[in-house]
Amino acid sequence: MIRPPTPNDVAALTQAVHESVRDVSRWMAWCHPAYAEADAESWIRSTMQGHAEHSAFEFVIVDDGGSLIGCCGINHVNQVDRFANLGYWIRSSRTGLGIATRAVQVLAEWTFANTALNRLEIVVAVGNLRSQRVAEKCGAIREAILRQRLMVGGQPVDAIMHALVRE
């Protein structure tokens, strides 16, 4: 279901981003109509470096046939206090099927089994109800409203922080 991205994913990732611009770009600035294969190549190179350095752990989400249906990852890793951010997105044609929830569960299990991290934070814009539902369905606890925490459409917006902790 999740695996590290490879250079072979460039075309599929670019296609998934283009399909999802209308839905994902509302919440994630990196998703835009001009997203190109060079952007996917750059992201994949940085994820490979992040894995090697243990500074980020990004994955692609694939279906049983190997088709790329989204991404999830651990980033903004704080090794001292042992927490990180957990993020995710699903291509528009595959939303509403529980894929993001399952991917987050798998990623959290992988993270707690393979790293020293103790806490994973999911920070979601107040208006992003679908992403909030994913966080809740995977067992993350809603902890706080963070004032002007995210930039959406070039404007600061409040966010809700959910957290998963090692049990």
Secondary structure in CASP SS format (residue, H / E / C, confidence):
PFRMAT SS
TARGET T0000
AUTHOR 0000-0000-0000
METHOD secondary structure of the structure
MODEL  1
M C 1.00
I E 1.00
R E 1.00
P C 1.00
P C 1.00
T C 1.00
P H 1.00
N H 1.00
D H 1.00
V H 1.00
A H 1.00
A H 1.00
L H 1.00
T H 1.00
Q H 1.00
A H 1.00
V H 1.00
H H 1.00
E H 1.00
S H 1.00
V H 1.00
R H 1.00
D H 1.00
V H 1.00
S C 1.00
R C 1.00
W C 1.00
M C 1.00
A C 1.00
W C 1.00
C C 1.00
H C 1.00
P C 1.00
A C 1.00
Y C 1.00
A C 1.00
E H 1.00
A H 1.00
D H 1.00
A H 1.00
E H 1.00
S H 1.00
W H 1.00
I H 1.00
R H 1.00
S H 1.00
T H 1.00
M H 1.00
Q H 1.00
G H 1.00
H H 1.00
A H 1.00
E H 1.00
H C 1.00
S C 1.00
A C 1.00
F E 1.00
E E 1.00
F E 1.00
V E 1.00
I E 1.00
V E 1.00
D C 1.00
D C 1.00
G C 1.00
G C 1.00
S C 1.00
L E 1.00
I E 1.00
G E 1.00
C E 1.00
C E 1.00
G E 1.00
I E 1.00
N E 1.00
H E 1.00
V E 1.00
N E 1.00
Q C 1.00
V C 1.00
D C 1.00
R C 1.00
F E 1.00
A E 1.00
N E 1.00
L E 1.00
G E 1.00
Y E 1.00
W E 1.00
I E 1.00
R C 1.00
S H 1.00
S H 1.00
R H 1.00
T C 1.00
G C 1.00
L C 1.00
G C 1.00
I H 1.00
A H 1.00
T H 1.00
R H 1.00
A H 1.00
V H 1.00
Q H 1.00
V H 1.00
L H 1.00
A H 1.00
E H 1.00
W H 1.00
T H 1.00
F H 1.00
A H 1.00
N H 1.00
T C 1.00
A C 1.00
L C 1.00
N C 1.00
R E 1.00
L E 1.00
E E 1.00
I E 1.00
V E 1.00
V E 1.00
A E 1.00
V C 1.00
G C 1.00
N C 1.00
L H 1.00
R H 1.00
S H 1.00
Q H 1.00
R H 1.00
V H 1.00
A H 1.00
E H 1.00
K H 1.00
C C 1.00
G C 1.00
A C 1.00
I E 1.00
R E 1.00
E E 1.00
A E 1.00
I E 1.00
L E 1.00
R E 1.00
Q E 1.00
R E 1.00
L E 1.00
M E 1.00
V E 1.00
G C 1.00
G C 1.00
Q E 1.00
P E 1.00
V E 1.00
D E 1.00
A E 1.00
I E 1.00
M E 1.00
H E 1.00
A E 1.00
L E 1.00
V E 1.00
R C 1.00
E C 1.00
END
